[in-house]
Amino acid sequence: MTRDLTRESNVLASLNAGLRAAMADDERVIVLGEDVLDPYGGAFKVTRGLSSQFPDRVLATPISEAAIVAVATGLALRGCLPVAEIMFGDFLFLAGDQIVNHAAKYRAMFNDKVRVPLVIRTPMGGRRGYGPTHSQSLEKHFLGVPGLWVVAPNPLVDPGRLLRQAIFEVEDPLLFVENKIGYGDPVLRDVPGYDMVRLTDAPSPFPTVWLKPPAPPDGLLLCYGGMTRLALDAAKTLHEREHLSLGLVVVSQLAPAPASHLDAILQETGAAAVVTVEEAPPEGGWGGEMIATIEQIREARCLPTFTYRRVGAKNAAIPSARQLEDGMLPQAGDIVAAVLDCF
């Protein structure tokens, strides 16, 4: 099926349409999670309408993340294509043993004779006043787990198509990280002022979007998921106020790191500064892994040196009060300041 889901109004609608199309195309696709049945349709409504259309393949579960992932893993081992919803990404650690020590390990433990084509969908991020235990971005803790893919949709790709790709094209467990605020972002076919290039290949099949400005970029902004909007706002501000040209690299595949995509971009650009943007605290995070990957590429290709900065949340619990939460999480102004600090 080649339905173009970018005609959907926003990320949420595209994800819902993509999941609906996947269930219509293949009876092996099963959705399970807490409160996924109509009329509720999930905490953020990604599964709205699915249980009415596919009543036998949308399963409401008890409040047990460990049980959800364990059952989904068993379904995957038996030939199904389960999509498990964890209501808030903050609760992933309740299923950590099932994800890290079981689903991600079975292929290696059984000598490559079994597959676990499991997708675990979950919303991450703050900016909704949900407080310290419902507002975190914890995906960095799952990067580097052998056998586990980590993918994050963004408004520059077709989120529904990305979800279908995760369901049908990957035979290993995959964590699909959706940003809470990003659900309302419109799906963009293009961005005025940029040439949009999508990079995919065999080791990194999930697209990296390379937004190339008309002039050779002074620096690069690397981001994913819900940070895309902030990065675009910061790049616009820097262009208008400081006459700096920024290229944007928006990654879908967080793990394994899309090194081949970065290699292609770095060989094309002469940018001297790289700023990574993530909503989690940057210590031990995705941005540091991107910088390490870029440095390996730079040394191998004998490229000029870069100046690096990482932008992320403060290393503390996220408050509920909106003003305090805004001060804790990264803003477009923080990205602007980080870029300027490179020059």
Sine and cosine of phi, psi and omega as CSV:
sin_phi,cos_phi,sin_psi,cos_psi,sin_omega,cos_omega
0.00,0.00,0.70,-0.72,-0.07,-1.00
-0.85,-0.53,0.47,0.88,-0.03,-1.00
-0.84,0.54,0.73,-0.69,0.00,-1.00
-1.00,0.04,0.97,-0.26,-0.08,-1.00
-0.99,0.12,-0.10,0.99,0.01,-1.00
-0.92,0.40,-0.21,0.98,0.07,-1.00
-0.95,0.31,-0.26,0.96,0.08,-1.00
-0.91,0.41,0.47,-0.88,-0.20,-0.98
-0.94,0.34,-0.56,0.83,-0.06,-1.00
-0.47,-0.88,-0.02,-1.00,-0.06,-1.00
-0.87,0.50,-0.70,0.72,-0.01,-1.00
-0.86,0.50,-0.75,0.66,-0.02,-1.00
-0.88,0.47,-0.62,0.78,0.00,-1.00
-0.92,0.39,-0.66,0.75,0.03,-1.00
-0.89,0.45,-0.69,0.72,0.02,-1.00
-0.88,0.47,-0.70,0.71,0.00,-1.00
-0.91,0.41,-0.62,0.78,0.01,-1.00
-0.91,0.42,-0.66,0.75,0.02,-1.00
-0.93,0.37,-0.64,0.77,0.04,-1.00
-0.89,0.46,-0.69,0.72,0.00,-1.00
-0.91,0.42,-0.63,0.78,0.01,-1.00
-0.89,0.46,-0.67,0.75,0.00,-1.00
-0.93,0.37,-0.57,0.82,0.03,-1.00
-0.94,0.34,-0.55,0.84,-0.07,-1.00
-0.98,0.21,-0.50,0.86,-0.17,-0.99
-0.57,-0.82,0.87,-0.49,-0.04,-1.00
-0.94,0.34,-0.13,0.99,0.05,-1.00
-0.98,0.20,-0.24,0.97,-0.03,-1.00
-0.98,0.22,0.85,-0.52,-0.01,-1.00
-0.80,-0.60,0.73,-0.68,0.03,-1.00
-0.96,-0.28,0.72,-0.69,0.05,-1.00
-0.57,-0.82,0.52,-0.85,0.00,-1.00
0.28,-0.96,-0.03,-1.00,-0.04,-1.00
-0.99,0.15,0.76,-0.65,0.11,-0.99
0.84,0.54,0.57,0.82,0.00,-1.00
-1.00,0.04,-0.15,0.99,-0.02,-1.00
-0.98,0.20,0.44,-0.90,0.13,-0.99
-0.94,0.34,0.49,-0.87,0.16,0.99
-1.00,0.07,-0.09,1.00,-0.05,-1.00
-0.94,0.34,-0.78,0.62,0.09,-1.00
0.94,0.34,0.52,0.85,0.02,-1.00
1.00,0.02,0.44,-0.90,-0.07,-1.00
-0.86,0.51,-0.55,0.84,-0.01,-1.00
-0.90,-0.44,0.22,0.98,0.19,-0.98
0.95,0.33,0.31,0.95,0.06,-1.00
-0.92,0.40,-0.52,0.86,-0.03,-1.00
-0.99,-0.14,0.19,0.98,-0.03,-1.00
-0.86,0.52,0.76,-0.65,0.07,-1.00
1.00,0.04,-0.23,0.97,-0.09,-1.00
-0.95,0.30,-0.65,0.76,-0.03,-1.00
-0.93,0.37,-0.46,0.89,0.06,-1.00
-0.94,0.34,-0.58,0.81,-0.03,-1.00
-1.00,0.07,-0.55,0.84,-0.05,-1.00
-0.77,-0.64,0.92,0.39,-0.15,-0.99
-0.88,0.48,-0.45,0.89,-0.04,-1.00
-1.00,0.03,-0.12,0.99,-0.09,-1.00
-0.83,-0.57,0.25,0.97,0.16,-0.99
-0.85,-0.53,0.92,-0.39,-0.19,-0.98
-0.92,-0.40,0.85,-0.52,0.11,-0.99
-0.99,0.15,0.71,-0.70,-0.09,-1.00
-0.91,-0.41,0.29,-0.96,0.19,-0.98
-0.90,0.43,0.18,-0.98,0.02,-1.00
-0.99,0.17,0.99,0.17,0.01,-1.00
-0.44,-0.90,0.99,-0.17,-0.01,-1.00
-0.88,0.47,-0.60,0.80,0.03,-1.00
-0.87,0.49,-0.69,0.73,0.00,-1.00
-0.92,0.38,-0.63,0.77,-0.01,-1.00
-0.85,0.52,-0.77,0.64,-0.05,-1.00
-0.95,0.32,-0.58,0.81,0.02,-1.00
-0.90,0.44,-0.73,0.68,0.03,-1.00
-0.89,0.45,-0.68,0.74,0.01,-1.00
-0.89,0.45,-0.62,0.79,0.04,-1.00
-0.89,0.45,-0.68,0.74,0.05,-1.00
-0.89,0.46,-0.65,0.76,0.04,-1.00
-0.89,0.46,-0.66,0.75,0.01,-1.00
-0.90,0.44,-0.66,0.75,0.02,-1.00
-0.90,0.44,-0.43,0.90,-0.02,-1.00
-1.00,-0.09,0.20,0.98,0.13,-0.99
0.98,-0.19,0.00,1.00,0.05,-1.00
-0.99,0.11,0.15,-0.99,0.07,-1.00
-0.86,-0.50,0.97,0.23,-0.10,-0.99
-0.97,0.24,0.59,-0.81,0.14,-0.99
-0.86,-0.51,0.96,-0.29,-0.05,-1.00
-0.99,-0.13,0.76,-0.65,0.05,-1.00
-0.98,-0.20,0.81,-0.58,0.19,-0.98
-0.98,-0.20,0.87,-0.49,-0.22,-0.97
-0.83,0.56,-0.67,0.74,0.09,-1.00
-0.74,-0.67,0.70,-0.71,-0.01,-1.00
-0.86,0.50,-0.40,0.92,0.04,-1.00
-0.85,0.52,-0.38,0.93,-0.08,-1.00
-1.00,-0.06,0.09,1.00,-0.04,-1.00
-0.87,0.49,-0.53,0.85,-0.05,-1.00
-0.92,0.39,-0.34,0.94,0.10,-0.99
-0.93,0.37,-0.33,0.94,0.07,-1.00
-0.92,-0.39,0.27,0.96,-0.07,-1.00
-0.85,0.52,-0.65,0.76,-0.01,-1.00
-0.90,0.43,-0.68,0.73,-0.01,-1.00
-0.91,0.41,-0.59,0.81,-0.02,-1.00
-0.97,0.23,-0.80,0.60,-0.18,-0.98
-0.99,0.14,-0.69,0.73,-0.13,-0.99
-0.99,-0.10,-0.14,0.99,-0.02,-1.00
-0.82,-0.57,-0.97,0.25,-0.09,-1.00
-0.81,0.59,-0.70,0.71,-0.06,-1.00
-0.96,0.26,-0.24,0.97,-0.11,-0.99
-0.97,-0.26,-0.31,0.95,-0.17,-0.98
-0.88,0.48,-0.64,0.77,-0.03,-1.00
-0.86,0.52,-0.68,0.73,0.01,-1.00
-0.97,0.26,-0.64,0.77,-0.05,-1.00
-0.92,0.40,-0.49,0.87,-0.02,-1.00
-0.96,-0.29,0.51,0.86,0.18,-0.98
0.84,0.54,0.64,0.77,0.09,-1.00
0.91,0.40,0.34,0.94,-0.02,-1.00
-0.99,-0.11,-0.11,0.99,0.05,-1.00
-0.79,-0.61,0.36,-0.93,0.07,-1.00
-0.77,-0.63,0.48,-0.88,0.04,-1.00
-0.79,-0.61,0.98,0.21,-0.03,-1.00
-0.98,0.20,0.95,0.32,-0.10,-0.99
-0.94,-0.34,0.76,-0.65,0.13,-0.99
-0.94,-0.35,0.80,-0.61,0.06,-1.00
-0.93,-0.36,0.95,-0.30,0.03,-1.00
-1.00,0.01,0.63,-0.78,0.07,-1.00
-0.33,-0.94,0.62,-0.79,0.08,-1.00
-1.00,0.08,0.62,-0.79,0.04,-1.00
-0.79,-0.61,0.29,-0.96,0.17,-0.99
0.97,-0.23,0.20,-0.98,-0.05,-1.00
-0.93,-0.36,-0.61,-0.79,0.02,-1.00
0.96,0.29,0.32,0.95,0.09,-1.00
-0.82,-0.57,0.12,0.99,0.05,-1.00
0.95,0.30,0.45,0.90,-0.07,-1.00
-1.00,0.05,-0.09,1.00,0.10,-0.99
1.00,0.05,-0.04,-1.00,-0.22,-0.98
-0.93,0.38,-0.39,0.92,-0.07,-1.00
-0.96,-0.28,0.08,1.00,0.03,-1.00
-0.72,-0.69,0.36,0.93,-0.12,-0.99
-0.71,-0.71,0.13,0.99,-0.14,-0.99
-0.99,0.10,0.29,-0.96,0.16,-0.99
-0.88,-0.47,0.99,-0.10,-0.18,-0.98
-0.97,-0.23,0.13,0.99,-0.08,-1.00
-0.87,0.48,-0.45,0.89,-0.04,-1.00
-0.88,0.48,-0.44,0.90,-0.02,-1.00
-0.96,0.29,-0.21,0.98,0.00,-1.00
-0.96,-0.29,-0.04,1.00,0.07,-1.00
-0.95,0.31,0.67,-0.74,0.02,-1.00
1.00,0.05,0.07,1.00,0.09,-1.00
-0.97,0.23,0.87,-0.49,-0.01,-1.00
-0.85,0.53,0.75,-0.67,0.05,-1.00
1.00,0.05,-0.01,1.00,-0.04,-1.00
-0.89,-0.45,0.81,-0.59,0.13,-0.99
-1.00,0.00,0.52,-0.85,0.12,-0.99
-0.76,-0.65,0.84,-0.54,-0.08,-1.00
-0.75,-0.66,0.61,-0.79,0.01,-1.00
-0.76,-0.65,0.85,-0.52,0.07,-1.00
-0.95,0.31,0.39,-0.92,0.08,-1.00
-0.56,-0.83,0.24,-0.97,-0.09,-1.00
-0.96,0.28,-0.05,1.00,0.01,-1.00
-1.00,-0.06,-0.13,0.99,0.14,-0.99
-0.91,-0.42,0.14,-0.99,0.08,-1.00
-1.00,0.10,0.98,-0.21,-0.10,-1.00
-0.86,0.51,-0.62,0.78,0.02,-1.00
-0.91,0.42,-0.64,0.77,0.05,-1.00
-0.92,0.39,-0.61,0.79,0.03,-1.00
-0.88,0.47,-0.65,0.76,0.03,-1.00
-0.92,0.40,-0.65,0.76,0.07,-1.00
-0.88,0.47,-0.65,0.76,0.04,-1.00
-0.88,0.48,-0.68,0.74,0.03,-1.00
-0.88,0.47,-0.62,0.78,-0.04,-1.00
-0.95,0.31,-0.71,0.70,-0.21,-0.98
-0.99,-0.16,-0.35,0.94,-0.15,-0.99
-0.94,-0.34,-0.10,1.00,0.00,-1.00
-0.88,-0.48,0.80,-0.60,-0.04,-1.00
-0.99,-0.14,0.18,0.98,0.02,-1.00
-0.88,-0.48,0.30,-0.96,0.03,-1.00
-0.88,0.47,0.62,-0.79,-0.10,-0.99
-0.66,-0.75,0.78,-0.63,0.07,-1.00
-1.00,-0.08,0.88,-0.48,-0.08,-1.00
-0.95,-0.30,0.96,-0.27,-0.20,-0.98
-0.99,-0.16,0.89,-0.45,-0.02,-1.00
-0.94,-0.33,0.75,-0.66,-0.01,-1.00
-0.99,0.13,0.73,-0.68,-0.09,-1.00
-0.87,0.50,-0.76,0.65,0.00,-1.00
-0.94,0.35,-0.50,0.87,-0.03,-1.00
-0.92,0.40,-0.29,0.96,0.02,-1.00
-0.83,0.56,-0.56,0.83,-0.06,-1.00
-1.00,0.04,-0.07,1.00,-0.02,-1.00
-0.94,0.35,0.68,-0.74,0.07,-1.00
-0.93,0.37,0.57,-0.82,0.08,-1.00
-0.98,0.20,0.81,-0.59,-0.14,-0.99
-0.96,-0.28,0.80,-0.60,0.11,-0.99
-0.99,0.17,-0.50,0.87,0.02,-1.00
-0.44,-0.90,0.21,-0.98,0.04,-1.00
-0.80,-0.60,0.89,-0.46,-0.03,-1.00
-0.81,0.58,0.70,-0.71,0.02,-1.00
1.00,-0.02,-0.03,1.00,-0.02,-1.00
-0.75,-0.66,0.51,-0.86,0.22,-0.98
-1.00,-0.06,0.88,-0.47,-0.09,-1.00
-1.00,-0.07,0.87,-0.49,0.03,-1.00
-0.88,-0.47,0.74,-0.67,0.05,-1.00
-0.95,-0.31,0.83,-0.56,-0.04,-1.00
-0.96,-0.27,0.78,-0.62,0.12,-0.99
-0.60,-0.80,0.45,-0.89,0.10,-0.99
-0.30,-0.95,0.00,-1.00,-0.10,-0.99
-0.88,0.48,-0.75,0.66,-0.01,-1.00
-0.95,0.31,-0.40,0.92,-0.01,-1.00
-0.75,-0.66,0.98,0.22,-0.12,-0.99
-0.97,0.26,-0.32,0.95,0.00,-1.00
-1.00,0.06,0.73,-0.68,-0.25,-0.97
-0.93,0.36,0.63,-0.78,0.28,-0.96
-0.97,-0.24,0.77,-0.64,0.01,-1.00
-0.99,-0.13,0.82,-0.57,0.01,-1.00
-0.94,-0.35,0.96,-0.29,0.04,-1.00
-1.00,-0.03,0.95,-0.33,-0.09,-1.00
-0.99,-0.15,0.84,-0.54,0.07,-1.00
-0.97,0.26,0.27,-0.96,-0.02,-1.00
-0.88,0.48,-0.64,0.77,0.00,-1.00
-1.00,-0.07,0.42,-0.91,0.09,-1.00
-0.81,0.59,0.75,-0.66,-0.12,-0.99
-0.94,0.33,0.61,-0.79,0.13,-0.99
-0.98,0.22,-0.46,0.89,-0.01,-1.00
-0.37,-0.93,0.15,-0.99,0.01,-1.00
-0.85,-0.52,0.68,-0.73,0.17,-0.98
-0.96,-0.28,0.83,-0.56,0.05,-1.00
-0.95,-0.32,0.77,-0.64,-0.02,-1.00
-0.44,-0.90,0.01,-1.00,0.10,-1.00
-0.44,-0.90,0.30,-0.95,0.15,-0.99
0.81,0.59,-0.76,-0.64,-0.09,-1.00
-0.93,0.38,-0.23,0.97,0.02,-1.00
-0.99,0.17,-0.11,0.99,-0.02,-1.00
-0.87,0.50,-0.71,0.71,-0.03,-1.00
-0.89,0.46,-0.69,0.73,0.02,-1.00
-0.89,0.45,-0.66,0.75,0.00,-1.00
-0.90,0.44,-0.65,0.76,0.04,-1.00
-0.89,0.45,-0.67,0.74,0.02,-1.00
-0.89,0.45,-0.67,0.74,-0.01,-1.00
-0.91,0.41,-0.67,0.75,0.02,-1.00
-0.88,0.47,-0.64,0.77,0.03,-1.00
-0.90,0.44,-0.70,0.72,0.01,-1.00
-0.88,0.47,-0.70,0.72,-0.01,-1.00
-0.91,0.42,-0.58,0.82,0.03,-1.00
-0.94,0.34,-0.69,0.72,-0.09,-1.00
-0.96,0.28,-0.64,0.77,-0.12,-0.99
-1.00,-0.08,-0.54,0.84,-0.12,-0.99
-0.89,-0.45,-0.05,1.00,-0.01,-1.00
0.85,0.53,0.56,0.83,0.08,-1.00
-0.99,-0.14,0.67,-0.74,0.02,-1.00
-0.98,-0.19,0.88,-0.47,-0.04,-1.00
-0.91,-0.41,0.75,-0.66,0.18,-0.98
-1.00,-0.03,0.58,-0.82,0.00,-1.00
-0.92,-0.38,0.73,-0.68,0.07,-1.00
-0.88,-0.47,0.95,-0.31,-0.07,-1.00
-0.95,-0.32,0.92,-0.40,-0.15,-0.99
-1.00,-0.09,0.69,-0.72,0.14,-0.99
-0.99,-0.12,-0.65,0.76,-0.08,-1.00
-1.00,-0.04,0.98,-0.21,-0.01,-1.00
-0.98,0.18,-0.58,0.81,0.03,-1.00
-0.51,-0.86,0.73,-0.68,-0.10,0.99
-0.88,0.47,0.50,-0.87,-0.02,-1.00
-0.87,0.49,0.70,-0.72,-0.05,-1.00
-0.98,0.19,0.92,0.39,-0.10,-1.00
-0.87,0.49,-0.61,0.79,-0.02,-1.00
-0.91,0.42,-0.57,0.82,0.05,-1.00
-0.92,0.39,-0.71,0.70,0.01,-1.00
-0.89,0.46,-0.63,0.78,0.03,-1.00
-0.85,0.53,-0.74,0.67,-0.01,-1.00
-0.88,0.47,-0.65,0.76,-0.03,-1.00
-0.94,0.35,-0.70,0.72,-0.06,-1.00
-0.91,0.41,-0.55,0.83,0.03,-1.00
-0.94,0.34,-0.33,0.95,-0.05,-1.00
-1.00,-0.09,-0.39,0.92,-0.12,-0.99
-0.93,-0.37,0.53,-0.85,0.09,-1.00
-0.96,-0.27,0.38,0.92,-0.03,-1.00
-0.86,0.51,0.57,-0.82,-0.04,-1.00
-0.97,-0.25,-0.13,0.99,-0.06,-1.00
-0.74,-0.67,0.62,-0.79,0.05,-1.00
-0.76,-0.65,0.82,-0.58,0.04,-1.00
-0.84,-0.54,0.83,-0.56,0.05,-1.00
-0.99,-0.13,0.57,-0.82,-0.07,-1.00
-0.75,-0.66,0.84,-0.54,0.08,-1.00
-0.59,-0.81,0.40,-0.92,-0.05,-1.00
-0.99,0.12,-0.37,0.93,0.04,-1.00
-0.98,0.22,0.31,-0.95,0.19,-0.98
-0.83,0.56,0.70,-0.71,-0.14,-0.99
-0.96,0.29,-0.27,0.96,-0.01,-1.00
-0.86,0.51,0.83,-0.56,0.01,-1.00
0.90,0.44,0.47,0.88,-0.17,-0.99
-0.93,-0.37,-0.25,-0.97,-0.05,-1.00
-0.89,0.46,-0.66,0.75,-0.04,-1.00
-0.88,0.48,-0.67,0.74,0.05,-1.00
-0.88,0.47,-0.61,0.79,0.04,-1.00
-0.92,0.40,-0.63,0.77,0.05,-1.00
-0.90,0.44,-0.68,0.73,0.00,-1.00
-0.90,0.44,-0.68,0.73,0.03,-1.00
-0.88,0.47,-0.65,0.76,0.02,-1.00
-0.90,0.43,-0.69,0.72,0.02,-1.00
-0.89,0.46,-0.65,0.76,0.01,-1.00
-0.90,0.43,-0.63,0.78,0.05,-1.00
-0.89,0.45,-0.67,0.74,0.03,-1.00
-0.91,0.42,-0.69,0.72,-0.02,-1.00
-0.86,0.52,-0.72,0.69,-0.01,-1.00
-0.91,0.42,-0.68,0.73,-0.03,-1.00
-0.91,0.40,-0.57,0.82,-0.05,-1.00
-1.00,-0.08,-0.03,1.00,-0.04,-1.00
0.84,0.55,0.68,0.73,0.02,-1.00
-0.99,0.10,0.35,-0.94,0.07,-1.00
-0.87,0.48,0.34,-0.94,-0.01,-1.00
-0.95,0.33,0.44,-0.90,0.07,-1.00
-0.92,-0.39,0.41,-0.91,0.23,-0.97
-0.98,-0.19,0.73,-0.69,-0.11,-0.99
-0.89,-0.45,0.55,-0.83,0.20,-0.98
-0.60,-0.80,0.53,-0.85,0.07,-1.00
-0.90,-0.44,0.73,-0.69,0.05,-1.00
-0.90,-0.43,0.74,-0.67,0.03,-1.00
-0.24,-0.97,-0.15,-0.99,0.01,-1.00
-0.95,0.30,0.34,-0.94,0.14,-0.99
-0.93,0.37,0.48,-0.88,-0.09,-1.00
-0.99,0.10,0.95,0.33,-0.03,-1.00
-0.37,-0.93,0.21,-0.98,0.04,-1.00
-0.91,0.42,0.55,-0.84,-0.06,-1.00
-1.00,0.04,0.85,-0.53,-0.02,-1.00
-0.95,0.30,0.26,-0.96,0.06,-1.00
-0.99,0.11,-0.61,0.79,-0.05,-1.00
-0.87,0.49,0.75,-0.67,-0.13,-0.99
-0.85,0.52,-0.71,0.71,-0.03,-1.00
-0.90,0.43,-0.65,0.76,0.02,-1.00
-0.94,0.33,-0.62,0.79,0.04,-1.00
-0.89,0.46,-0.68,0.73,0.03,-1.00
-0.87,0.49,-0.60,0.80,0.02,-1.00
-0.95,0.31,-0.35,0.93,-0.02,-1.00
-1.00,0.05,-0.58,0.81,-0.09,-1.00
-1.00,-0.07,0.44,-0.90,-0.03,-1.00
-0.92,0.40,0.58,-0.81,0.03,-1.00
-0.83,-0.56,0.20,-0.98,0.00,-1.00
-0.86,0.52,-0.58,0.82,0.02,-1.00
-0.89,0.45,-0.53,0.85,0.05,-1.00
-0.92,0.39,-0.60,0.80,0.03,-1.00
-0.92,0.38,-0.69,0.72,0.03,-1.00
-0.85,0.53,-0.73,0.69,-0.01,-1.00
-0.89,0.46,-0.64,0.77,-0.01,-1.00
-0.91,0.41,-0.65,0.76,0.03,-1.00
-0.90,0.44,-0.74,0.67,-0.01,-1.00
-0.88,0.48,-0.52,0.85,0.01,-1.00
-0.93,0.37,-0.29,0.96,0.01,-1.00
-0.98,0.19,-0.26,0.97,-0.12,-0.99
-0.90,-0.43,0.00,0.00,0.00,0.00
